[in-house]
Amino acid sequence: MQLLVFFLLYPVIWFISILPFRILYIVSDMVYGLVYYIIGYRKKTVRQNLANALPHLSPKERLIIEKKSYHHLCDMFLEMIKTMSMSEKEIDKRFTFTNLETLMEMEKQGKSIAVMMAHYASYEWAISLNKFSSLTSYAIYKKISNTHFNKLVKDIRLKFKAVLITTRETIPTIEKNHRDNRLGLYGFASDQSPQLSKTHHWGTFMGIETPIHTGAEMLVKRFDMNVIFLKVKKIKRGYYEATFEPLFDHPTEVPDYEISDEFLRRVEKQILEAPEFYLWTHKRWKHKKK
């Protein structure tokens, strides 16, 4: 059944990937109408998340952000598909890094680096960072249940020669690289809700007490990695700008959970600047502390 679904949808995906951007965004507008007005994909979750995170805004203001966020979500999904046919020159034009020298200086310290970022703007195209780093880049992702689509998404993300590892493969991979004295650049998107059974720390995110992902911090401290935050900004439709913000270069000296909390403070700032580009479709505040 998985293979049948894949064969039925792959021609559509391939066709979308070869569309010029001008046509791609016309298709995105149509997908937005379908997803938002007809299907209503996770609309209840998005509205609750916006009400929780942005209570200072009026319902009308939050509705505007809601609609813009769905528009962006559709754009980003189609942009990921478009990556199949994009050249390096094209993605370099559309996803730029403002201060690569900051990363280069950190690499000279001879330590692995954890790049922490949010599900904000274009976290998919950030995979192109591998082309500019002297370290082997590892992008951590959650495996898709359909094996055929999982391979397709993996192939798309591997286009810029980063190494993709699943969440389960992360610790063994870092351990092996550490034993072999092989430095790596590891990408972590740790702003979503962890499983309650695996929660070690409750912090504040957007003013709400919530369980916090601490896996990245645990690995950073265990293997003494430098930590840097990648702040991505959407300039206009199809164009993004990423800036590196150093966080910690001596993580073992930092109090427990300060790395995780500081990361979320940066994400909060990013969201408040332009909330419509955040991924609001996940239940970020579904757990309550007993």
Protein Blocks (a to p, Z undefined) as FASTA:
>chain_A
ZZmmmmmmmmmmmmmmmpcfklmmmmmmmmmmmmmmmnopoklmmmmmmmmmmmmbcfkl
mmmmmmmmmmmmmmmmmmmmmmmmpcfklmmmmmccfblmlmmmmmmnopacddddddeh
jlklmmmmmmmpcbdcdddddddfblmlmmmmmmmmmmnopacddfklmmmmmmmmmmno
pacdddddfkbccdfklpcbdcdeehiacdddfklmmmmmmnopaddddddddfbghiac
dddddfbfclmlpcghklmmmmmmmmmmmmmmommlpcfkbcfklpccZZ
